[in-house]
Amino acid sequence: CLHALCSTLTSVFLSTGPTVSGSLVKGRVGQNITVPCFYTVKRIEDITSMCWGRDSCPVSKCYRTIIWTDGWKVTERYNSRYMLKGNLPRGDVSLTIVNAEEADSGIYCCRVEIAGWFNDQTSNHKVVIEKARISTASPHTYTSEQTS
């Protein structure tokens, strides 16, 4: 193994920290944005509670919590624009942000509570919401009215 390659790989692995996965989700103002998050459900006992929060995942629970589920249904929701539209008992806990706003940009934490010490599955997702582009094909010009 080349020394430079080894050190590069080591720094990549060290920089990931405890986070299992993550994603970058881009969208435009007014769109419905889905931030993906899944966990494995092989048997009914695997179905578990989870939360979504703003900012990176803390040591436990979620910071600035926006939604909670008991594994079967949403139990707490702090804003009607946040929804879990996936099949919860099958492990699809993806977050849908309805009618996205620029203020929705930022880091979101998905925490799935797995029994045992430090077993929770966490992932941090970056969401970027941009203003809708204004067409420049036909610039609007103001003209004074002609009088005869």
ZAMARGU-4260 file (C-alpha; in steps of 0.2 Angstrom, whole numbers, plus 5000, padded with zeros to 4 digits):
<rodrens>
0) 5000/5000/5000 | 5007/5017/4995 | 5010/5028/5010 | 5000/5043/5003 | 4985/5032/4998
5) 4985/5024/5016 | 4985/5041/5024 | 4971/5048/5012 | 4960/5033/5016 | 4963/5034/5035
10) 4958/5053/5035 | 4942/5048/5025 | 4937/5035/5038 | 4942/5046/5053 | 4932/5061/5047
15) 4916/5051/5045 | 4913/5050/5064 | 4899/5040/5071 | 4887/5044/5057 | 4882/5029/5047
20) 4876/5038/5031 | 4870/5055/5025 | 4865/5064/5009 | 4864/5081/5000 | 4847/5085/4995
25) 4844/5100/4983 | 4827/5108/4979 | 4819/5124/4975 | 4807/5136/4984 | 4789/5129/4983
30) 4794/5111/4979 | 4790/5096/4990 | 4807/5089/4996 | 4811/5072/5002 | 4826/5068/5013
35) 4829/5049/5012 | 4831/5039/5028 | 4829/5020/5030 | 4833/5006/5042 | 4832/4987/5040
40) 4816/4978/5046 | 4817/4959/5044 | 4805/4955/5058 | 4791/4964/5068 | 4803/4966/5083
45) 4814/4977/5072 | 4801/4991/5070 | 4807/5005/5082 | 4804/5023/5086 | 4814/5037/5077
50) 4815/5056/5076 | 4820/5069/5064 | 4828/5085/5070 | 4837/5101/5064 | 4856/5102/5065
55) 4868/5087/5067 | 4863/5072/5077 | 4867/5074/5096 | 4872/5060/5107 | 4854/5055/5110
60) 4837/5059/5103 | 4836/5074/5091 | 4840/5092/5093 | 4827/5104/5088 | 4815/5090/5085
65) 4803/5091/5071 | 4794/5074/5070 | 4794/5058/5080 | 4787/5041/5076 | 4784/5025/5087
70) 4788/5014/5072 | 4770/5012/5066 | 4764/5030/5065 | 4769/5048/5068 | 4767/5052/5086
75) 4773/5070/5087 | 4774/5083/5073 | 4780/5101/5076 | 4775/5109/5059 | 4762/5103/5047
80) 4774/5105/5033 | 4785/5090/5039 | 4778/5073/5034 | 4783/5055/5034 | 4775/5048/5018
85) 4785/5031/5017 | 4780/5014/5024 | 4785/5016/5042 | 4784/4998/5047 | 4795/4993/5033
90) 4809/5005/5038 | 4805/5020/5026 | 4807/5035/5037 | 4811/5048/5024 | 4806/5065/5028
95) 4795/5076/5016 | 4796/5094/5017 | 4780/5102/5009 | 4781/5118/5000 | 4800/5121/5004
100) 4806/5138/5009 | 4824/5145/5009 | 4824/5144/5028 | 4822/5125/5027 | 4840/5124/5021
105) 4852/5116/5033 | 4857/5100/5042 | 4844/5087/5047 | 4847/5073/5058 | 4838/5056/5056
110) 4840/5045/5072 | 4833/5027/5072 | 4832/5021/5090 | 4840/5004/5091 | 4840/4994/5108
115) 4856/4994/5117 | 4870/5006/5121 | 4876/5017/5107 | 4867/5007/5094 | 4856/5021/5087
120) 4857/5023/5068 | 4860/5041/5064 | 4863/5051/5048 | 4865/5069/5044 | 4858/5076/5028
125) 4862/5093/5021 | 4847/5101/5013 | 4849/5116/5001 | 4833/5126/4995 | 4836/5138/4982
130) 4825/5152/4975 | 4816/5148/4958 | 4826/5154/4944 | 4819/5169/4935 | 4819/5167/4916
135) 4830/5179/4907 | 4824/5174/4889 | 4813/5190/4888 | 4818/5204/4899 | 4804/5215/4904
140) 4806/5233/4898 | 4796/5248/4902 | 4791/5259/4888 | 4782/5276/4888 | 4765/5276/4879
145) 4766/5285/4862 | 4753/5299/4860 | 4747/5304/4843
</rodrens>
